[in-house]
Amino acid sequence: MHQQHQPQQQVLSVAAEMHPLVKTGGLADVAGALPEAMAGHGVQMTTLLPGYPAVLDALSAPRVVGMLAGIGGPARLLAGRVGAAEMLALDAPQLYARPGNPYLAADGRDWPDNALRFAALAQAAAQIAGGAVAGLAPRLLHLHDWHAALVPAYLRSGPTAGRRVPTVLTLHNLAFQGLFPANQFSDLGLPASDFSPEALEFHGRIGFLKAGLLMADAITTVSPSYAREILRPDQGMGLDAILRWRDMQGALQGIVNGIDLGIWNPASDLALAARYDAHQLDERRANRRALESHFGLAHEEQGLLCCVVSRLTEQKGMDLLLDALDALSALDARLIVLGSGDAAMQARWLAAAQRWPGRVAVQIGYDETLSHLMQGGADAIIVPSRFEPCGLTQLYGLRYGCVPVVAHVGGLADTVIDANPAALDAGVATGIQFSEVSREGLVEALRRCALLHAQPEVWAAIQQAGMRANVGWERSAASYAALYRQLLARDPVPKA
Ligand code: ADP
C-alpha cells in the first residue's frame, strides 16, 4: 500500500516493436503490456519507438516535443498516446519511413542500414535521458533486446555524462544479437575507444547486444530457467561467458512474462463457440465440435484431441512431433496444427496430414481467432521446444483448460507443474513435462497424457488447477518494480 504514496517514477521503455502497433514476436507483447502493468507500482512509463509509418499513424494528438540532430540525421521527437500508453516516436523518415516489417526489406533481407537505424534510436533515448524533452526526466531506462542495447554506450559518452540514469536490459531471445561489420563503427558516433572487447567489439564485428550486456546496470530475461540456461556454452549463443560474469555480479535475473487476462478469458472470449469457466468444463464440448468441423474431422466424444499453435521450426521441436505421430496415432489421439514456417517444414506437416487422415489435420497460416478456439476446445496443447525464453501458448493453455504438454526448458519449465504423483496428490499439477527433449521423451509424455486423460476426474482436476494458475502480469510487474527500486536506491535523486 505504501507504494501509493511514493512519487511516480518516470521510466523510459525503449523498444523496436510494441503490440498493437508493430509486432513480430513476444517482445511486442511485453513492451505493450508493461506500461499498464507498471502503472499500479508507482511507475509512469513512456515508450520510445522508431517512427515507422504504423507508429506515426497510431499516435493520437501527436505534438513535436524535441528536435534532435544525431547520427541518423535530423529527427523530430513526437509525443502522443496509444490508448492509455504514453508514447514517444523518433520521426526520422530517412530511417523508418519504410513499409512492412521493422527489420526486413520486401526481399526478406535485413535493411542494410539496420545498425544506424537502431543506434539512432539508442542515441535518441540517451538524449532524452539527458533532458532533450522538457518535462520528461526519466529516472531509469528499460531497454528491450539488441535494438536498444547501445543506450548505455551513448549514456556514457553523451549529454548525461556525470548524471547517472540506471539501465535495465531485457533479453527476449538471445538468438538475435545485432551483429554488424566493423566498418560500420564510424557511423555510430561513439568514441573510437568503444571499438574494444570491453565495449562494442565482438570477434572482430560490432555486437550491439554484447555491448548492452556488458554495460547495462541490470539484465533480465523472460523466465528464471532461461536465465540459468543461457549461462551454459551450449545455450549461451556465444555470450555465455559475459552472462556468467554479469550473473556473478548479481546483475542477471529471470522475470516470467504474463498474458493479458482481458483478451485471454474463456468466460468472455467471443472467438469461442461456447464460453466457460473452471466449473463449466462441459461447455468446452461445443468448442471441440466447432474445431472438428473446422478441421474436417469426424466428431468424437471421447479420445484425446491435441493441438499445436506455433511457428513451425526446429526451435519449437516441430520435427520431433512429426517423428512422434505414429505413437500419437497408436494412442488413438488426434492432433490439429495451426502454424507457419519455412516451405520444407510446412510441406512435411501437410504430408503428415495426408498420411494420417482423420487423425492429423493441419492449417498453414496465422489465425488469431482460430488460435483462441483451439485453446478453448482441444484437450491438450503440445509445446516440445528445444529452447524457450518464456513461451506464451502454454500460458493460454493453462487459462483455457487446454492442458500443456511441454519440454522442461526455459519458461515452459517455470510455468507448468508436472502431473507427477506428488503434484497430483496435492492437487497442484497443471500439465505434463518431459526433460529429455527427443522423440522418445515426447512420446513418453504423450503416453502419460493419454493415461491421465482417460481418468476424467483426474483430468478435470489438472484443468482446473491450470485455470487457477497465476498467469497475469501482476507478479512480473511487482518484480520489475522491485528491480527498478533497487537500482534507483543505488542512484538516489540528487537533492535540489
Ligand atoms: P515465439 O514468440 O517464440 O513465436 P511465443 O509462444 O512466445 O513464441 O509466442 C507466440 C505467439 O504467437 C502466441 O501468442 C501464439 O498464440 C501466437 N501464434 C503463433 N503462431 C500462430 C498462428 N499460426 N496463428 C495464430 N497465432 C499464432
Residues whose N, C-alpha, C, O or C-beta is under 5 A from the ligand:
A	BS01	ADP	G25 G26 V309 S310 R311 L338 G339 S340 G365 Y366 D367 E368 S371 G391 L392 T393
